[in-house]
Amino acid sequence: DSTLVFIMPRSLEELSRRLHGRGTEPEDVIQKRLARAQEEIERKAQYDFSVVNDDVDRCAEKVYSILRKRLEE
C-alpha cells in the first residue's frame, strides 16, 4: 500500500520567480520545467494528497503528518 503526496508550488508564477531567482539554469530549461510542472499539476488528482510548498518547514510538517496518520490507519 502506498500514499501518494503531490508537492506543488503556490503558483506557476511563484515557481517561475524561484527558478529565475536562482540563476542556475538557462531560460529554455526553465521554460521546459515550467511546462512540465503545469502538466504535473493538471494530474494532481491522481495523488492521495497534495501539499503546497509555500514554506519548506510547514510543507515538511504537513507531509510528515499525512504519513503519520496513514501509518496509524
C-alpha positions in Angstrom: 0.0 0.0 0.0 1.3 3.4 -0.9 0.5 7.0 -0.1 1.0 9.4 -3.0 1.7 13.0 -1.9 2.0 15.7 -4.6 4.1 18.6 -3.5 3.3 21.7 -5.6 4.3 25.3 -5.8 2.0 28.0 -4.6 1.6 29.0 -8.2 3.4 28.7 -11.5 4.3 32.4 -11.2 6.0 31.7 -7.9 7.8 28.7 -9.3 9.0 30.9 -12.2 10.2 33.5 -9.8 12.1 30.9 -7.8 13.7 29.3 -10.8 14.7 32.7 -12.3 15.9 33.9 -8.9 18.4 31.0 -8.6 20.1 32.0 -11.8 21.4 28.4 -12.2 19.6 27.4 -15.4 19.2 28.9 -18.9 15.8 30.3 -19.9 15.0 27.3 -22.2 15.5 24.9 -19.3 13.3 27.0 -17.1 10.6 27.1 -19.7 10.7 23.3 -20.0 10.5 22.9 -16.2 7.5 25.2 -16.1 5.7 23.4 -18.8 6.3 20.0 -17.1 5.1 21.5 -13.8 1.9 22.6 -15.4 1.4 19.1 -16.8 2.1 17.6 -13.4 -0.3 20.0 -11.6 -3.0 19.0 -14.0 -2.6 15.4 -12.8 -2.6 16.1 -9.1 -6.0 14.4 -8.7 -4.2 11.1 -9.2 -2.5 11.6 -5.9 -3.9 10.8 -2.4 -2.9 14.2 -1.1 -1.5 17.5 -2.4 0.6 19.9 -0.3 1.5 23.4 -1.3 5.2 24.1 -0.7 4.8 27.8 0.3 7.1 27.3 3.4 9.6 24.4 3.5 9.1 23.7 7.2 5.3 23.9 7.1 5.3 21.7 3.9 7.5 19.1 5.5 5.3 19.1 8.6 2.2 18.5 6.5 3.8 15.6 4.7 5.0 14.1 7.9 1.5 14.5 9.4 -0.1 12.8 6.4 2.3 9.9 6.5 2.0 9.5 10.3 -1.8 9.4 10.1 -1.7 6.8 7.2 0.6 4.6 9.3 -1.9 4.8 12.2 -4.8 3.6 9.9 
